[in-house]
């Protein structure tokens, strides 16, 4: 296993554990957060707020470091185009309707495999269809 793959695996396991511990793999909890006029559950706001401190630290490290632990450069964060905006809109609509997104969906496989399996399979089919319609961008354009 390469260093990059090991770091990706460890990051994914840490992220998935955080989602499971915080209860964010429960679609009902996410939908309750989005239900601001009904039985609102602020848990997701606390999870997002708790992510601000580590992210603020990460941005400070980014300013001082020319590369990541796994690569010689950071990915660009300045390319805002129609694909990004439309993808974000589709993601948000799907998340609001289903109460689940890719991270919690995959994490839920470890805790609630049968209920998460349909979501993960549908996500994989959607990713495959996308890759057929929109071939991968070259590294120089990304």
C-alpha positions in Angstrom: 0.0 0.0 0.0 1.4 3.4 -1.0 1.8 6.2 1.5 -1.0 8.2 -0.3 -3.4 5.3 0.0 -2.6 4.7 3.6 -3.1 8.4 4.4 -6.4 8.3 2.5 -7.5 5.2 4.3 -6.7 6.6 7.8 -8.4 9.9 6.9 -11.5 8.1 5.8 -11.6 5.9 8.9 -11.2 8.9 11.1 -13.9 10.8 9.2 -16.3 7.8 9.2 -15.7 7.3 13.0 -16.5 11.0 13.6 -19.7 10.8 11.6 -20.8 7.6 13.5 -19.9 9.1 16.9 -21.7 12.3 16.2 -24.8 10.6 14.9 -24.6 12.1 11.4 -25.1 8.7 9.7 -28.8 8.9 10.8 -30.8 10.5 8.0 -33.6 11.5 10.4 -31.2 13.6 12.4 -30.0 15.5 9.3 -33.6 16.0 8.1 -34.5 17.3 11.6 -31.7 19.9 11.3 -33.1 21.1 8.0 -36.6 21.3 9.5 -36.2 24.8 11.0 -40.0 25.3 11.3 -40.7 22.0 13.0 -38.9 19.8 15.4 -35.5 21.3 14.8 -32.4 19.4 15.9 -29.3 21.6 16.2 -26.8 18.6 16.4 -25.5 19.1 12.9 -24.8 22.8 13.6 -22.6 21.7 16.6 -20.8 19.2 14.4 -20.2 21.8 11.7 -19.1 24.3 14.4 -16.7 21.8 15.8 -15.1 21.4 12.4 -14.3 25.1 12.3 -11.3 25.0 14.7 -9.4 22.1 13.0 -10.1 23.7 9.6 -8.9 27.1 10.8 -5.7 25.4 11.9 -5.4 23.5 8.5 -5.7 26.8 6.6 -2.9 28.3 8.6 -0.7 25.3 7.8 -1.7 25.6 4.1 -0.3 29.2 4.1 3.1 28.0 5.4 3.5 24.7 3.5 3.9 24.3 -0.2 2.8 20.6 -0.2 0.6 18.0 1.6 1.8 14.9 3.4 0.6 12.8 0.3 1.4 15.1 -2.6 3.7 17.9 -3.8 0.9 20.4 -4.1 -2.5 21.4 -2.7 -5.5 21.1 -5.0 -6.8 24.3 -6.5 -9.7 25.9 -4.7 -10.2 28.7 -7.1 -12.0 27.0 -10.0 -15.7 27.8 -9.7 -17.6 26.8 -12.8 -21.0 25.6 -13.8 -20.0 22.0 -13.0 -19.1 22.9 -9.5 -22.2 25.0 -8.9 -24.6 22.5 -10.5 -23.0 19.6 -8.6 -23.3 21.5 -5.3 -26.9 22.2 -6.0 -27.7 18.6 -6.9 -25.8 17.4 -3.7 -27.7 19.9 -1.5 -31.1 18.9 -2.9 -30.3 15.2 -2.6 -29.0 15.7 0.9 -32.1 17.6 2.0 -34.4 15.0 0.5 -32.6 11.9 1.6 -30.9 13.1 4.7 -27.7 11.4 3.8 -24.6 12.2 1.7 -21.6 10.1 0.5 -19.5 10.3 3.7 -22.2 9.2 6.1 -23.6 6.8 3.5 -20.3 4.9 3.3 -19.8 5.2 7.1 -23.3 3.7 7.7 -22.2 0.6 5.8 -20.2 -0.4 8.9 -23.1 0.3 11.4 -26.3 -0.1 9.4 -25.2 -2.1 6.3 -28.7 -3.0 4.9 -30.2 0.4 5.1 -27.0 2.1 3.7 -26.5 -0.4 0.9 -29.1 0.9 -1.5 -27.8 4.5 -1.1 -24.2 3.5 -1.7 -25.1 1.4 -4.8 -27.2 4.2 -6.2 -24.3 6.6 -5.5 -21.8 4.2 -7.3 -24.1 4.0 -10.3 -24.5 7.8 -10.4 -20.7 8.2 -10.2 -20.2 5.7 -13.1 -22.8 7.5 -15.3 -21.1 10.8 -14.5 -17.7 9.4 -15.5 -19.1 8.2 -18.8 -20.7 11.6 -19.6 -17.9 13.7 -18.3 -14.5 12.1 -18.8 -11.9 12.9 -16.1 -10.2 16.3 -16.5 -6.5 16.3 -17.2 -4.2 17.1 -14.2 -3.2 20.4 -15.9 -6.8 21.7 -16.1 -7.8 20.6 -12.5 
